[in-house]
Amino acid sequence: MELTVVDPERIAWKGEAKGLVLGINDGLYGILPGHADAVMLLSPSVLKVNLADEKTESFFVSGGCVKIEKAQVTVIADSTETKERIDIERARKAAERARTRLNGGEQDVDFVRARAALHRALTRLQFAGINVNNL
């Protein structure tokens, strides 16, 4: 199937895929050739693209949507990052700020946004190979 992964800045990846796994609100979701047409919202997650040569390409996506139509899959991400592009220090600081908000360190906290920020930061760090259990 033809896959295109885009974000507001660029086409992150384009080519033939034999399958992909991405995150939606209900968890991980797999798409294989012949999948029914659909549109889904993406949650911050790692997008794994399975290639015909048994290799994989992986990206962190911070959200967005995926459209499946005929043999064409288009991922429209809020942002995409490869492991090499993850700014580990920035992600650690984002996780710290979100935890401070969630632990009552600030007044008038939007807990939904703080939880989402923490999830994004921790997912980025895990994708970059950082153990987040001790953060």
DSSP file (Angstrom, degrees, kcal/mol; ACC not computed):
  #  RESIDUE AA STRUCTURE BP1 BP2  ACC     N-H-->O    O-->H-N    N-H-->O    O-->H-N    TCO  KAPPA ALPHA  PHI   PSI    X-CA   Y-CA   Z-CA
    1    1 A M              0   0    0      0, 0.0    16,-2.8     0, 0.0     2,-0.4   0.000 360.0 360.0 360.0 150.6    0.0    0.0    0.0
    2    2 A E  E     -Ab  16  72A   0     69,-2.3    71,-3.0    14,-0.2     2,-0.4  -0.707 360.0-169.4 -84.5 127.5    1.1    3.6   -0.6
    3    3 A L  E     -Ab  15  73A   0     12,-3.1    12,-2.3    -2,-0.4     2,-0.4  -0.966  11.2-176.3-123.1 134.4    1.9    5.5    2.6
    4    4 A T  E     -Ab  14  74A   0     69,-2.1    71,-3.1    -2,-0.4     2,-0.5  -0.998   5.1-167.6-127.3 128.3    2.5    9.2    3.0
    5    5 A V  E     +Ab  13  75A   0      8,-3.2     7,-1.9    -2,-0.4     8,-1.7  -0.969  19.3 170.4-115.8 117.9    3.5   10.7    6.4
    6    6 A V  E     -Ab  11  76A   0     69,-3.0    71,-3.2    -2,-0.5     5,-0.2  -0.903  17.2-178.2-127.3 154.6    3.3   14.5    6.5
    7    7 A D  E >   -A   10   0A   0      3,-2.4     3,-0.6    -2,-0.3    71,-0.2  -0.837  52.8 -85.4-135.0 177.3    3.5   17.2    9.1
    8    8 A P  T 3  S+     0   0    0      0, 0.0     3,-0.1     0, 0.0    71,-0.1   0.725 125.8  43.4 -60.1 -19.8    3.1   21.0    8.6
    9    9 A E  T 3  S-     0   0    0      1,-0.2     2,-0.3     0, 0.0    70,-0.0   0.731 121.4 -22.9 -97.4 -24.8    6.8   21.3    7.8
   10   10 A R  E <   -A    7   0A   0     -3,-0.6    -3,-2.4     3,-0.0     2,-0.8  -0.985  66.1 -81.1-169.3 170.7    7.5   18.5    5.4
   11   11 A I  E     -A    6   0A   0     -2,-0.3    -5,-0.3    -5,-0.2     3,-0.1  -0.886  40.9-169.8 -88.1 111.3    6.8   15.1    3.9
   12   12 A A  E     -     0   0A   0     -7,-1.9     2,-0.3    -2,-0.8    -6,-0.2   0.841  65.2  -7.5 -75.7 -33.9    8.4   12.9    6.6
   13   13 A W  E     +A    5   0A   0     -8,-1.7    -8,-3.2    -3,-0.1     2,-0.3  -0.964  58.5 178.9-162.6 144.1    8.1    9.6    4.6
   14   14 A K  E     +A    4   0A   0     -2,-0.3     2,-0.3   -10,-0.2   -10,-0.2  -0.964  35.4  79.4-150.5 132.7    6.6    8.4    1.4
   15   15 A G  E    S-A    3   0A   0    -12,-2.3   -12,-3.1    -2,-0.3     2,-0.4  -0.987  74.9 -37.2 164.1-169.1    6.7    5.0   -0.1
   16   16 A E  E     -A    2   0A   0     -2,-0.3     2,-0.4   -14,-0.2    36,-0.3  -0.691  50.7-175.6 -85.7 132.9    5.4    1.4   -0.2
   17   17 A A        -     0   0    0    -16,-2.8    34,-0.2    -2,-0.4     3,-0.1  -0.967  26.4-156.7-127.1 145.0    4.5   -0.2    3.1
   18   18 A K  S    S-     0   0    0     32,-2.9     2,-0.3    -2,-0.4    33,-0.2   0.504  80.0 -26.9 -96.1  -4.0    3.4   -3.7    3.8
   19   19 A G  E     -E   50   0B   0     31,-1.0    31,-3.0    13,-0.2    -1,-0.4  -0.894  57.0-150.5 171.8 164.8    1.8   -2.5    7.1
   20   20 A L  E     -EF  49  31B   0     11,-1.9    11,-2.7    -2,-0.3     2,-0.4  -0.992   5.6-149.9-151.9 156.3    1.9    0.0    9.9
   21   21 A V  E     +EF  48  30B   0     27,-2.4    27,-2.7    -2,-0.3     2,-0.3  -0.994  25.6 165.2-126.9 132.6    1.1    0.4   13.6
   22   22 A L  E     - F   0  29B   0      7,-2.4     7,-3.0    -2,-0.4     2,-0.5  -0.919  34.7-103.0-142.7 167.2    0.0    3.7   15.1
   23   23 A G  E     + F   0  28B   0     20,-0.3    20,-2.3    -2,-0.3     2,-0.2  -0.805  35.3 168.9-100.1 131.7   -1.6    4.9   18.3
   24   24 A I  E >   - F   0  27B   0      3,-3.1     3,-1.9    -2,-0.5    18,-0.2  -0.750  55.1 -86.6-123.9 176.9   -5.2    6.0   18.6
   25   25 A N  T 3  S+     0   0    0     16,-0.4     3,-0.1     1,-0.3    17,-0.1   0.809 127.6  52.0 -57.4 -31.2   -7.2    6.8   21.7
   26   26 A D  T 3  S-     0   0    0      1,-0.3     2,-0.3     0, 0.0    -1,-0.3   0.532 122.6 -94.6 -83.6  -6.0   -8.2    3.1   22.2
   27   27 A G  E <  S-F   24   0B   0     -3,-1.9    -3,-3.1     2,-0.0    -1,-0.3  -0.943  75.3  -5.1 130.3-153.4   -4.5    1.9   21.9
   28   28 A L  E     -F   23   0B   0     -2,-0.3     2,-0.4    -5,-0.2    -5,-0.2  -0.552  59.8-164.3 -82.0 145.8   -2.4    0.6   19.1
   29   29 A Y  E     -F   22   0B   0     -7,-3.0    -7,-2.4    -2,-0.2     2,-0.4  -0.997   5.4-149.9-135.7 130.4   -4.0    0.0   15.8
   30   30 A G  E     -F   21   0B   0     -2,-0.4     2,-0.4    -9,-0.2    -9,-0.2  -0.794   6.0-164.3-103.1 143.5   -2.6   -1.9   12.8
   31   31 A I  E     +F   20   0B   0    -11,-2.7   -11,-1.9    -2,-0.4     3,-0.0  -0.994  11.1 176.7-127.8 126.9   -3.3   -1.3    9.2
   32   32 A L    >   -     0   0    0     -2,-0.4     3,-1.5   -13,-0.2   -13,-0.2  -0.805  45.2 -72.9-120.9 163.1   -2.6   -3.8    6.4
   33   33 A P  T 3  S+     0   0    0      0, 0.0    -1,-0.1     0, 0.0    38,-0.1  -0.275 120.4  33.0 -54.2 142.0   -3.2   -3.8    2.7
   34   34 A G  T 3  S+     0   0    0      1,-0.3     3,-0.1    36,-0.2    37,-0.1   0.478  82.3 156.6  87.9   3.3   -6.9   -4.1    1.9
   35   35 A H    <   -     0   0    0     -3,-1.5    -1,-0.3     1,-0.1    35,-0.1  -0.295  49.5-101.4 -60.9 145.0   -8.0   -2.2    5.0
   36   36 A A        -     0   0    0      1,-0.1    -1,-0.1    33,-0.1    32,-0.1  -0.315  47.0 -87.9 -63.9 150.1  -11.4   -0.7    4.8
   37   37 A D        +     0   0    0     -3,-0.1     2,-0.3    30,-0.1    32,-0.2  -0.347  67.0 148.8 -58.5 138.9  -11.6    3.0    4.2
   38   38 A A  E     -C   68   0A   0     30,-1.8    30,-3.3    -3,-0.1     2,-0.4  -0.986  40.8-142.3-165.3 162.0  -11.5    5.0    7.4
   39   39 A V  E     +C   67   0A   0     -2,-0.3     2,-0.3    28,-0.2    28,-0.2  -0.995  27.5 174.9-133.2 131.4  -10.4    8.2    9.1
   40   40 A M  E     -C   66   0A   0     26,-2.2    26,-2.5    -2,-0.4     2,-0.3  -0.974  30.5-118.3-137.5 149.5   -9.0    8.1   12.7
   41   41 A L  E     -C   65   0A   0     -2,-0.3   -16,-0.4    24,-0.2     2,-0.3  -0.686  30.8-135.7 -83.3 140.2   -7.5   10.5   15.2
   42   42 A L  E     -C   64   0A   0     22,-2.8    22,-0.9    -2,-0.3   -18,-0.3  -0.738   9.6-150.9 -94.6 143.4   -3.9    9.8   16.2
   43   43 A S        -     0   0    0    -20,-2.3   -20,-0.3    -2,-0.3    20,-0.3  -0.726  46.9 -75.6-100.8 162.0   -2.8   10.0   19.8
   44   44 A P  S    S+     0   0    0      0, 0.0     2,-0.3     0, 0.0    18,-0.2  -0.422  86.1 121.8 -57.3 121.1    0.8   10.9   20.6
   45   45 A S  E     - G   0  61B   0     16,-2.2    16,-3.0    -2,-0.2     2,-0.5  -0.944  66.7 -77.6-166.3 177.8    2.6    7.6   19.8
   46   46 A V  E     - G   0  60B   0     -2,-0.3     2,-0.6    14,-0.2    14,-0.2  -0.870  36.9-149.0 -97.1 126.8    5.3    5.9   17.8
   47   47 A L  E     - G   0  59B   0     12,-3.3    12,-2.0    -2,-0.5     2,-0.5  -0.866  13.0-163.9 -95.2 120.6    4.3    5.2   14.2
   48   48 A K  E     -EG  21  58B   0    -27,-2.7   -27,-2.4    -2,-0.6     2,-0.6  -0.937   2.0-162.3-112.0 124.3    6.0    2.0   12.9
   49   49 A V  E     -EG  20  57B   0      8,-3.3     8,-2.0    -2,-0.5     2,-0.5  -0.919   8.1-149.5-107.3 121.0    6.0    1.4    9.2
   50   50 A N  E     -EG  19  56B   0    -31,-3.0   -32,-2.9    -2,-0.6   -31,-1.0  -0.810  17.2-155.0 -91.5 124.7    6.7   -2.2    8.1
   51   51 A L    >   -     0   0    0      4,-3.0     3,-1.5    -2,-0.5   -34,-0.1  -0.554  27.5-109.2 -98.8 163.4    8.6   -2.3    4.7
   52   52 A A  T 3  S+     0   0    0    -36,-0.3    -1,-0.1     1,-0.3   -35,-0.1   0.787 116.0  59.6 -61.8 -29.7    8.6   -5.0    2.1
   53   53 A D  T 3  S-     0   0    0      1,-0.1    -1,-0.3     2,-0.1     3,-0.1   0.171 121.3-103.9 -87.8  19.5   12.3   -5.9    2.9
   54   54 A E  S <  S+     0   0    0     -3,-1.5     2,-0.1     1,-0.3    -2,-0.1   0.492  85.8 122.2  71.9   5.1   11.4   -6.7    6.6
   55   55 A K        -     0   0    0     -5,-0.0    -4,-3.0     0, 0.0     2,-0.3  -0.474  50.3-143.3 -87.5 167.4   12.9   -3.4    7.8
   56   56 A T  E     -G   50   0B   0     -6,-0.2     2,-0.4    -2,-0.1    -6,-0.2  -0.963   8.2-153.6-131.6 151.7   10.9   -0.8    9.7
   57   57 A E  E     -G   49   0B   0     -8,-2.0    -8,-3.3    -2,-0.3     2,-0.4  -0.961  20.2-164.8-115.6 140.1   10.8    3.0    9.8
   58   58 A S  E     +G   48   0B   0     -2,-0.4     2,-0.3   -10,-0.2    25,-0.3  -0.975  10.9 175.4-132.3 144.9    9.7    4.6   13.0
   59   59 A F  E     -G   47   0B   0    -12,-2.0   -12,-3.3    -2,-0.4     2,-0.5  -0.992  30.2-126.4-141.6 145.4    8.5    8.1   13.9
   60   60 A F  E     -GH  46  81B   0     21,-3.2    21,-1.9    -2,-0.3     2,-0.4  -0.844  29.6-166.8 -85.0 129.6    7.2    9.8   17.0
   61   61 A V  E     -GH  45  80B   0    -16,-3.0   -16,-2.2    -2,-0.5    19,-0.2  -0.979  15.8-155.2-118.3 133.7    3.9   11.6   16.0
   62   62 A S        -     0   0    0     17,-1.7     2,-0.3    -2,-0.4    18,-0.1   0.447  64.1 -63.9 -88.0   1.0    2.4   14.1   18.5
   63   63 A G  S    S+     0   0    0     16,-0.4    15,-2.5   -20,-0.3    16,-0.5  -0.836  74.2 123.3 141.3-177.6   -1.1   13.7   17.2
   64   64 A G  E     -CD  42  77A   0    -22,-0.9   -22,-2.8    13,-0.3     2,-0.3  -0.973  54.5 -71.3 132.0-146.0   -3.1   14.2   14.0
   65   65 A C  E     -CD  41  76A   0     11,-2.4    11,-3.0    -2,-0.4     2,-0.4  -0.968  23.4-140.8-148.1 163.4   -5.2   11.9   11.9
   66   66 A V  E     -CD  40  75A   0    -26,-2.5   -26,-2.2    -2,-0.3     2,-0.5  -0.992  11.7-161.1-127.6 136.7   -4.8    9.0    9.5
   67   67 A K  E     -CD  39  74A   0      7,-2.8     7,-2.7    -2,-0.4     2,-0.5  -0.977   2.4-167.6-119.8 127.1   -6.9    8.6    6.3
   68   68 A I  E     +CD  38  73A   0    -30,-3.3   -30,-1.8    -2,-0.5     2,-0.4  -0.964  16.4 162.9-115.0 121.0   -7.2    5.2    4.6
   69   69 A E  E >   - D   0  72A   0      3,-2.9     3,-2.1    -2,-0.5     2,-0.2  -0.933  61.8 -47.2-145.3 116.6   -8.7    5.2    1.2
   70   70 A K  T 3  S-     0   0    0     -2,-0.4   -36,-0.2     1,-0.3   -35,-0.1  -0.423 122.4 -23.8  57.1-125.4   -8.4    2.4   -1.3
   71   71 A A  T 3  S+     0   0    0     -2,-0.2   -69,-2.3   -38,-0.1     2,-0.5   0.134 120.7  96.5-100.3  20.8   -4.7    1.4   -1.3
   72   72 A Q  E <   -bD   2  69A   0     -3,-2.1    -3,-2.9   -71,-0.2     2,-0.5  -0.937  49.8-172.8-116.6 129.3   -3.6    4.8   -0.1
   73   73 A V  E     -bD   3  68A   0    -71,-3.0   -69,-2.1    -2,-0.5     2,-0.5  -0.984   3.6-171.5-120.6 129.0   -2.8    5.7    3.6
   74   74 A T  E     -bD   4  67A   0     -7,-2.7    -7,-2.8    -2,-0.5     2,-0.6  -0.980   7.0-163.1-123.7 122.1   -2.1    9.3    4.6
   75   75 A V  E     -bD   5  66A   0    -71,-3.1   -69,-3.0    -2,-0.5     2,-0.7  -0.920   3.4-168.6-102.1 119.7   -0.9   10.2    8.0
   76   76 A I  E     -bD   6  65A   0    -11,-3.0   -11,-2.4    -2,-0.6     2,-0.3  -0.898  17.4-171.4-109.7 100.7   -1.3   13.9    8.7
   77   77 A A  E     - D   0  64A   0    -71,-3.2   -13,-0.3    -2,-0.7     3,-0.2  -0.647  35.6-135.5 -99.1 148.4    0.6   14.5   11.9
   78   78 A D  S    S-     0   0    0    -15,-2.5     2,-0.3     1,-0.3   -14,-0.1   0.902  95.2 -17.3 -61.5 -41.1    0.8   17.6   14.1
   79   79 A S        -     0   0    0    -16,-0.5   -17,-1.7   -72,-0.1     2,-0.4  -0.963  64.5-152.5-158.7 154.4    4.6   16.9   14.2
   80   80 A T  E     -H   61   0B   0     -2,-0.3     2,-0.4   -19,-0.2   -19,-0.2  -0.980  12.7-179.0-129.9 144.9    6.9   14.0   13.4
   81   81 A E  E     -H   60   0B   0    -21,-1.9   -21,-3.2    -2,-0.4     2,-0.2  -0.996  17.7-144.5-143.2 137.1   10.3   13.2   14.8
   82   82 A T    >>  -     0   0    0     -2,-0.4     3,-0.9   -23,-0.2     4,-0.7  -0.484  42.2 -99.2 -84.2 168.5   12.8   10.4   14.2
   83   83 A K  G >4 S+     0   0    0    -25,-0.3     3,-1.0     1,-0.3    -1,-0.1   0.888 125.1  54.7 -55.7 -39.3   14.9    9.2   17.1
   84   84 A E  G 34 S+     0   0    0      1,-0.2    -1,-0.3     3,-0.0    44,-0.0   0.765 105.9  51.7 -68.2 -25.2   17.8   11.4   16.0
   85   85 A R  G <4 S+     0   0    0     -3,-0.9     2,-0.3     2,-0.1    -1,-0.2   0.519  80.4 113.3 -91.4  -5.2   15.6   14.5   16.0
   86   86 A I    <<  -     0   0    0     -3,-1.0     2,-1.1    -4,-0.7     3,-0.1  -0.524  62.4-143.3 -69.8 126.8   14.3   14.1   19.5
   87   87 A D     >  -     0   0    0     -2,-0.3     4,-2.3     1,-0.2     5,-0.2  -0.795  17.2-170.1 -89.9  97.8   15.6   16.8   21.8
   88   88 A I  H  > S+     0   0    0     -2,-1.1     4,-2.5     1,-0.2    -1,-0.2   0.890  81.1  49.8 -61.6 -44.4   16.0   14.7   25.0
   89   89 A E  H  > S+     0   0    0      1,-0.2     4,-2.4     2,-0.2    -1,-0.2   0.912 111.4  49.3 -63.0 -42.1   16.7   17.7   27.3
   90   90 A R  H  > S+     0   0    0      1,-0.2     4,-2.2     2,-0.2    -1,-0.2   0.905 111.6  49.2 -63.0 -41.7   13.6   19.5   26.1
   91   91 A A  H  X S+     0   0    0     -4,-2.3     4,-2.2     2,-0.2    -2,-0.2   0.889 110.0  51.4 -66.1 -39.0   11.4   16.4   26.5
   92   92 A R  H  X S+     0   0    0     -4,-2.5     4,-2.4     2,-0.2    -2,-0.2   0.926 110.9  48.0 -62.4 -44.2   12.8   15.9   30.1
   93   93 A K  H  X S+     0   0    0     -4,-2.4     4,-2.6     1,-0.2    -2,-0.2   0.888 110.1  52.3 -64.6 -38.2   12.0   19.5   31.0
   94   94 A A  H  X S+     0   0    0     -4,-2.2     4,-2.3     2,-0.2    -1,-0.2   0.904 109.7  49.3 -63.5 -41.0    8.5   19.2   29.5
   95   95 A A  H  X S+     0   0    0     -4,-2.2     4,-2.5     2,-0.2    -2,-0.2   0.912 110.8  50.2 -64.1 -42.3    7.9   16.1   31.6
   96   96 A E  H  X S+     0   0    0     -4,-2.4     4,-2.5     2,-0.2    -2,-0.2   0.933 111.1  48.6 -60.8 -46.9    9.1   17.9   34.7
   97   97 A R  H  X S+     0   0    0     -4,-2.6     4,-2.2     1,-0.2    -2,-0.2   0.919 112.6  48.3 -60.5 -43.9    6.8   20.9   34.0
   98   98 A A  H  X S+     0   0    0     -4,-2.3     4,-2.5     1,-0.2    -1,-0.2   0.912 111.7  49.2 -64.9 -42.0    3.8   18.6   33.4
   99   99 A R  H  X S+     0   0    0     -4,-2.5     4,-2.0     2,-0.2    -1,-0.2   0.899 109.3  52.8 -64.1 -39.8    4.5   16.6   36.6
  100  100 A T  H  <>S+     0   0    0     -4,-2.5     5,-2.8     2,-0.2     6,-0.3   0.925 111.1  47.0 -60.3 -44.9    4.8   19.9   38.6
  101  101 A R  H ><5S+     0   0    0     -4,-2.2     3,-1.3     1,-0.2     5,-0.4   0.927 113.5  47.7 -62.1 -45.0    1.4   21.0   37.3
  102  102 A L  H 3<5S+     0   0    0     -4,-2.5    -1,-0.2     1,-0.3    -2,-0.2   0.790 107.8  56.2 -69.2 -27.5   -0.2   17.6   38.1
  103  103 A N  T 3<5S-     0   0    0     -4,-2.0    -1,-0.3    -5,-0.2    -2,-0.2   0.244 124.2 -97.8 -90.6  13.6    1.3   17.5   41.6
  104  104 A G  T < 5S+     0   0    0     -3,-1.3    -3,-0.2    -5,-0.1    -2,-0.1   0.700  81.4 134.5  84.6  19.4   -0.3   20.8   42.6
  105  105 A G      < +     0   0    0     -5,-2.8     2,-0.3    -6,-0.2    -4,-0.2   0.541  68.9  41.4 -79.1  -5.2    2.7   23.1   42.0
  106  106 A E  S    S-     0   0    0     -5,-0.4     3,-0.3    -6,-0.3     2,-0.2  -0.953  82.2-115.0-138.5 156.9    0.6   25.6   40.2
  107  107 A Q  S    S+     0   0    0     -2,-0.3    -2,-0.0     1,-0.2    -3,-0.0  -0.553  92.1  18.0 -86.1 156.8   -2.8   27.2   40.6
  108  108 A D  S    S-     0   0    0     -2,-0.2     2,-0.4     1,-0.2    -1,-0.2   0.913  82.0-172.8  51.3  56.5   -5.7   26.8   38.0
  109  109 A V        -     0   0    0     -3,-0.3     2,-1.1    -8,-0.1    -1,-0.2  -0.640  26.1-141.3 -84.7 133.6   -4.2   23.7   36.4
  110  110 A D     >  -     0   0    0     -2,-0.4     4,-2.4     1,-0.2     5,-0.2  -0.822  20.7-169.4 -88.5  97.3   -5.8   22.2   33.3
  111  111 A F  H  > S+     0   0    0     -2,-1.1     4,-2.7     1,-0.2     5,-0.2   0.832  79.7  55.7 -64.8 -34.5   -5.3   18.6   34.2
  112  112 A V  H  > S+     0   0    0      2,-0.2     4,-2.2     1,-0.2    -1,-0.2   0.943 112.0  42.8 -63.0 -47.1   -6.3   17.2   30.8
  113  113 A R  H  > S+     0   0    0      2,-0.2     4,-2.5     1,-0.2    -2,-0.2   0.891 114.2  51.3 -66.1 -39.2   -3.7   19.3   29.1
  114  114 A A  H  X S+     0   0    0     -4,-2.4     4,-2.3     2,-0.2    -2,-0.2   0.913 110.9  47.7 -65.6 -42.3   -1.1   18.6   31.7
  115  115 A R  H  X S+     0   0    0     -4,-2.7     4,-2.5     2,-0.2    -1,-0.2   0.908 112.4  49.9 -63.5 -41.2   -1.6   14.8   31.4
  116  116 A A  H  X S+     0   0    0     -4,-2.2     4,-2.5    -5,-0.2    -2,-0.2   0.905 110.7  49.6 -63.6 -41.4   -1.5   15.1   27.6
  117  117 A A  H  X S+     0   0    0     -4,-2.5     4,-2.4     2,-0.2    -2,-0.2   0.901 111.5  48.9 -64.2 -41.2    1.8   17.0   27.9
  118  118 A L  H  X S+     0   0    0     -4,-2.3     4,-2.7     2,-0.2     5,-0.2   0.925 111.2  50.0 -64.4 -44.1    3.3   14.4   30.2
  119  119 A H  H  X S+     0   0    0     -4,-2.5     4,-2.4     2,-0.2     5,-0.2   0.923 111.6  48.3 -60.1 -45.8    2.2   11.6   27.9
  120  120 A R  H  X S+     0   0    0     -4,-2.5     4,-2.4     2,-0.2    -1,-0.2   0.935 113.6  46.8 -60.2 -47.1    3.8   13.3   24.9
  121  121 A A  H  X S+     0   0    0     -4,-2.4     4,-2.3     1,-0.2    -2,-0.2   0.921 114.4  45.9 -63.8 -45.2    7.1   14.0   26.7
  122  122 A L  H  X S+     0   0    0     -4,-2.7     4,-2.6     2,-0.2    -1,-0.2   0.880 112.2  50.9 -67.7 -37.4    7.4   10.4   28.1
  123  123 A T  H  X S+     0   0    0     -4,-2.4     4,-2.4    -5,-0.2    -1,-0.2   0.912 110.3  50.2 -65.2 -42.1    6.5    8.8   24.8
  124  124 A R  H  X S+     0   0    0     -4,-2.4     4,-1.8    -5,-0.2    -2,-0.2   0.941 112.3  47.2 -58.2 -48.3    9.2   11.0   23.1
  125  125 A L  H  <>S+     0   0    0     -4,-2.3     5,-2.7     2,-0.2     4,-0.3   0.910 111.8  49.2 -63.7 -43.2   11.8   10.0   25.7
  126  126 A Q  H ><5S+     0   0    0     -4,-2.6     3,-1.6     1,-0.2    -1,-0.2   0.920 109.8  52.2 -60.8 -43.3   10.9    6.3   25.5
  127  127 A F  H 3<5S+     0   0    0     -4,-2.4    -1,-0.2     1,-0.3    -2,-0.2   0.850 106.5  54.1 -61.4 -34.8   11.1    6.4   21.7
  128  128 A A  T 3<5S-     0   0    0     -4,-1.8    -1,-0.3    -5,-0.2    -2,-0.2   0.488 125.7-103.2 -78.6  -2.6   14.6    8.0   22.0
  129  129 A G  T < 5S+     0   0    0     -3,-1.6     2,-0.4    -4,-0.3    -3,-0.2   0.620  73.5 142.4  93.4  13.6   15.7    5.1   24.2
  130  130 A I      < -     0   0    0     -5,-2.7     2,-0.7    -6,-0.2    -1,-0.3  -0.744  54.2-124.5 -91.4 133.5   15.5    6.8   27.6
  131  131 A N        -     0   0    0     -2,-0.4     3,-0.5     1,-0.2    -5,-0.1  -0.669  25.7-173.4 -74.4 114.8   14.2    4.8   30.6
  132  132 A V    >   +     0   0    0     -2,-0.7     3,-1.1     1,-0.2    -1,-0.2   0.456  63.3  90.4 -92.4  -0.6   11.3    6.9   31.9
  133  133 A N  T 3  S+     0   0    0      1,-0.2    -1,-0.2     2,-0.1    -2,-0.0   0.789  92.0  43.5 -65.5 -26.4   10.7    4.8   35.0
  134  134 A N  T 3         0   0    0     -3,-0.5    -1,-0.2     1,-0.2    -2,-0.1   0.323 360.0 360.0-101.9   7.5   13.1    6.9   37.1
  135  135 A L    <         0   0    0     -3,-1.1    -1,-0.2   -13,-0.0    -2,-0.1   0.465 360.0 360.0 -86.2 360.0   12.0   10.3   35.8
